[in-house]
Structure formats: structure tokens, C-alpha cells
């Protein structure tokens, strides 16, 4: 198996746990120490296992939690550390996401998750020219 395919599989398991509301599965995805962190869109940074896992419990128990699909995952593996950069489609809106993993035994466990809105590129016609601006 390619060195990044296990990380991509762990990333897919993270999104599967989210989409099915599997709190036990989500809890198992995370490293078992206080060095973990998470930044949910629009939230301040959360640090420490109890706080991070508690945030996921609250999100997954909400019957109106958003639907999330992971698109275009790309893994970067460096020894026992890896990150997966991807696009999250959240109820039709694109977010940039980074999921950082640490190798624990034979598997990969999350140590950081962050997602945030992506600036949209808007094209405008000006004097028969097309310009682009980010907003």
C-alpha cells in the first residue's frame, strides 16, 4: 500500500464518522493526548482532548448538523506525521480543510483539524477585458 493511502483512508474514516453521526468512531480517530487541537469554521481554537472531543460530541449529537463531503484529498506524509488537504463541501458551500495526523502504532490518528471558507474568484468585464478579484 502506498505510504499516503493509509492516511487518505484515515481521512475518509473521519468524514464517514461525521456523516453518520458516529461519535465513538470520531473519538477513536483522534490521538489520545492533550496535544490535539481543532478550529471549526467560525470558532476559536480548541486545544486539549476533552475540549476537542466534547466539541465533536456536541456537533454530532445535533440533528441539524451540516452534511459534509470531502473532495480532492491530497496527502503529504513526512515520517510519522501527515496532513491531508482537501475541500469540504458543507451544505453546498466549499471550505478549505487541513487534517493533521500522527502515526500511532499501525494507524493514523488526528492531532488537528481546521476548516475555513474559501475566497471566491469573481470575474468582471471591464472595457472588453476580463479582470479577476478575490472576495
C-alpha positions as CSV (number, residue, x, y, z in Angstrom):
1,X,0.0,0.0,0.0
2,X,1.4,3.4,-0.9
3,X,2.6,5.5,2.1
4,X,-0.2,8.0,1.6
5,X,-3.1,5.7,1.0
6,X,-3.4,4.8,4.7
7,X,-3.6,8.5,5.6
8,X,-6.2,9.0,2.9
9,X,-8.2,6.1,4.3
10,X,-8.0,7.6,7.8
11,X,-9.2,10.9,6.4
12,X,-12.1,9.1,4.7
13,X,-13.0,7.4,8.0
14,X,-13.0,10.8,9.7
15,X,-15.6,12.2,7.2
16,X,-17.6,8.9,7.4
17,X,-17.9,9.2,11.2
18,X,-19.1,12.8,10.8
19,X,-21.6,12.0,8.1
20,X,-23.1,9.1,10.0
21,X,-23.0,10.8,13.4
22,X,-20.7,8.1,14.8
23,X,-19.4,9.7,17.9
24,X,-17.5,6.5,19.0
25,X,-15.8,6.3,15.6
26,X,-15.0,10.0,15.7
27,X,-13.5,9.7,19.2
28,X,-11.3,6.8,18.1
29,X,-10.0,8.9,15.1
30,X,-8.2,11.4,17.5
31,X,-4.9,10.9,19.2
32,X,-5.3,10.1,22.9
33,X,-3.4,13.1,24.4
34,X,-3.9,16.8,25.2
35,X,-1.7,17.9,22.3
36,X,-4.7,17.8,19.9
37,X,-6.5,20.9,18.5
38,X,-9.3,21.9,16.3
39,X,-10.6,25.0,14.6
40,X,-14.2,24.6,13.4
41,X,-15.3,27.2,10.9
42,X,-16.1,30.4,12.8
43,X,-14.9,29.1,16.1
44,X,-11.8,30.0,18.2
45,X,-9.1,27.4,18.5
46,X,-9.9,24.4,20.8
47,X,-7.0,22.7,22.5
48,X,-6.9,19.5,24.6
49,X,-8.6,16.1,24.2
50,X,-11.6,16.7,26.5
51,X,-12.5,20.0,24.8
52,X,-11.9,18.8,21.2
53,X,-13.8,15.6,21.7
54,X,-16.6,17.5,23.5
55,X,-16.9,19.8,20.5
56,X,-17.4,16.8,18.2
57,X,-19.9,15.2,20.6
58,X,-22.0,18.4,20.6
59,X,-21.8,18.7,16.8
60,X,-22.6,15.0,16.1
61,X,-25.5,15.0,18.6
62,X,-27.1,17.9,16.8
63,X,-29.8,16.5,14.5
64,X,-29.4,19.6,12.3
65,X,-25.6,19.1,11.8
66,X,-24.5,20.0,8.3
67,X,-23.8,17.4,5.7
68,X,-20.1,17.3,4.7
69,X,-18.4,15.7,1.7
70,X,-14.6,15.6,1.4
71,X,-13.4,16.3,-2.1
72,X,-9.9,16.3,-3.7
73,X,-7.9,15.0,-0.7
74,X,-4.2,15.3,-1.1
75,X,-1.8,13.7,1.5
76,X,1.6,14.9,2.5
77,X,3.4,12.3,4.6
78,X,6.6,13.0,6.5
79,X,7.7,10.1,8.6
80,X,5.2,9.7,11.5
81,X,3.4,12.9,10.6
82,X,1.0,13.6,7.8
83,X,-1.6,16.0,6.7
84,X,-4.5,15.8,4.3
85,X,-5.5,18.9,2.5
86,X,-9.0,18.9,0.9
87,X,-12.1,20.7,0.1
88,X,-15.1,20.2,2.3
89,X,-18.5,20.7,0.7
90,X,-20.7,21.7,3.6
91,X,-24.4,22.1,2.6
92,X,-23.2,23.2,-0.8
93,X,-20.5,25.6,0.4
94,X,-16.8,25.0,-0.2
95,X,-14.4,25.1,2.7
96,X,-10.6,24.6,2.7
97,X,-9.7,21.9,5.2
98,X,-6.5,20.6,6.7
99,X,-6.4,17.4,8.8
100,X,-3.1,16.7,10.5
101,X,-2.4,13.1,11.6
102,X,0.2,11.3,13.7
103,X,1.2,7.7,13.2
104,X,0.2,5.7,16.3
105,X,1.1,2.0,16.0
106,X,-0.1,0.8,12.6
107,X,-2.7,3.6,12.2
108,X,-3.1,7.3,11.8
109,X,-4.8,9.5,14.4
110,X,-5.9,13.1,14.1
111,X,-4.0,15.7,16.0
112,X,-5.5,18.8,14.3
113,X,-8.5,19.7,12.1
114,X,-9.1,23.1,10.6
115,X,-11.5,24.3,8.0
116,X,-12.4,27.7,6.8
117,X,-14.3,29.4,3.9
118,X,-12.6,29.8,0.6
119,X,-12.5,33.2,-1.0
120,X,-14.4,33.1,-4.3
121,X,-12.9,34.4,-7.5
122,X,-15.3,36.8,-9.2
123,X,-14.8,37.7,-12.9
124,X,-15.8,41.2,-14.0
125,X,-15.9,42.6,-17.5
126,X,-14.1,46.0,-17.8
127,X,-13.8,47.7,-21.2
128,X,-14.0,44.3,-23.1
129,X,-11.3,42.9,-20.7
130,X,-11.9,40.4,-18.0
131,X,-10.4,41.1,-14.6
132,X,-10.4,38.8,-11.6
133,X,-10.6,39.8,-8.0
134,X,-10.9,37.7,-4.8
135,X,-13.5,38.4,-2.3
